[in-house]
Amino acid sequence: MNPLTMIMTAAIAASALSNPAADGMSIGKTVGDFTAPDHKGGVHRLSDWHDQKVVVIAFLSMECPLAKLYGPRLARLAAEYNHHRVAFIAVTANQQQLLEKIDSFVRETGIQFPVLLDETSRLAEEFGARRSPEVFVLDQKRRLRYRGRIDDQYAPGQKRASATHCFLADAIAAILDGNEVAVPVTEPTGCLLHRLPRPGRHEVTYHREVAPLLEKHCVACHRPGEVGPFSLTGYQDAANWAEMIAEVVENGRMPPWHANPKYGRFANDPRLSAEEKRVITTWVREGLAEGTAPTLQSPAKFAPGWSIGQPDAVLRIPEPIAIPAQGVMEYQIIDVDPKFHEDKWVRAVEVRPGNRAVVHHCNVFLKPPGGDGAVEGGSLGSYCLAAMAPGTPPLALPEGMAKVIPAGWHLQFVLHYTPVGSPQTDQTSIGLLFADAQSVKQEVATKLLYDPDLLIPPGVPDYQVVRTYEFPEDSLLLAMFPHMHLRGKSFRYEVYYPDGSNEVLLDVPNYDFKWQNRYELAEPKRLPRGAILRCTAHYDNSADNPANPDPSAQVHAGQQSWDEMFNGYFEIARADEGLTKPTARGALGEGIRLMFSVPALLTWIATGAGFLVFNRVRRPRAR
Ligand code: HEC
């Protein structure tokens, strides 16, 4: 053991032992025999395993994202230790666990050992199990020798490239070797297990107060087919997840949102007010009263499928892509020809994963005919058409604004997949809502500030990168979207006005790679010509960043999550553009028409790229 590992192990052991949350069954206590049914209709006793030297009891809640990540690992450990007389038993402590869910969990994770049903939470209470997954290791005398996490690779919202401490495997090995378990208690980190409702003073009821809040803040993601790992659409769903709901609402982890409330007002801010939070936590504390369902069912706000409404065109990647069970997948770059024979204006765009479990994110770029790569499109030079990642709302532009897909251009999908422990396939698509070219007043572009030469030295805890953009003409800022990878720590957008004043437009003090939010301004922000947008990012490449895949690495700009990125996206339009206003017509041609557009001309002169864009992108004819 190197000195650092020793210190860390000692620190982990000390914090675990002194942690009040780790009460419940204490180390060394003998577990009495118990009986429980399994999910296939069988019944088991602990004493059935009397000839086993070690018994591992794993509390799992089948819908918990961490249980899904750890399921295959438990299956593998069980197979590895099978010949050493080590038995594994799963206990699913959630009430109302649907049997099909257990079946599919077992199938997908490859678990061969029994799954016991703990419908009254009796076993969870006896062991003091609080989280999923949480493991309890018993020796041959059925004394408790280890309790806690499986290893330290995953925690909610946090993934290391691999585990640095394999607590469970180490404990099993120590017991088999007749040794003490070096770290007998660790704090489990997964989803809280469900507790049965207690009778209470029912001040708050599900139907009257709680359901409308969940509908407003949670159901967009927590409904079938969406990104949330379980539904929150009915009483039973909400009751099963009650403790976790209270926890994530209280600590602000859900709904995911990372903007500092001090700056800016955003149209898509999903946060709960303090009062709304209190309603939810009171409901949970006071025993999950159901109340009576309203007699008139309000119409469902969420139709299954597209969030932007029924698209005018749906384009899908041509072949399903196979995603392996494990490992790292290269970015998939896939060309789709929409066969548009005229310029198409789009007012809403939604990227819809075929299989949400594996699509980490997807960007869709525009590629000119015959070209071999994507380029910036439209007269404003739009970096990409759309992006989808956890937490990213679909693009829906204000009235009269649209992005252009020039005639003949292709869409280029860049897909990042993350394996989930079982082989999967995906066929992602994009839905477009067209705008009538005559109704479009302002063209919208996604601009990007980036740093292709990004180089972060090893171990540095607070590496700063700044990039700026000068507005060449009066513009409207519509939205901002910061993007970094696992070492990303904070990101800020500021504007410096020509008169010397400045203000913060968006501040993300605790950036989280897992959630890719786009922040849509409640009101488009007018920024004058000469205003400077300044993006500042900070990176933590030290060992203190739990998400850091390798603190010893010199980190370059790159696509994979162990590389880094500095991407400050922002959406803009020309402040005073009036595409529908009649200008020079017909024979003079569209190029000449644009010459009369002073702001456009200034842009081209300012950027020096005008003629390239001008030659490349045709614009719709003014009528
Ligand atoms: C933007 C989509 C989105 C919204 C809105 C959202 N969730 Fe989630 N939620 C998720 C995803 C995705 C996960 C899985 C996280 C993971 O895999 O680590 C999740 C996980 C959870 C979990 C499991 C614990 C955890 O942190 O992983 C709970 C509980 C939860 N959400 C409750 C809520 C509640 C309550 C609301 C509304 C107040 C809400 N969520 C709103 C997407 C969302």
Residues whose N, C-alpha, C, O or C-beta is under 5 A from the ligand:
A	BS01	HEC	P65 P156 G157 H217 C218 C221 V227 G228 P229 M244 I245 V248 M254 P255 P256 G391
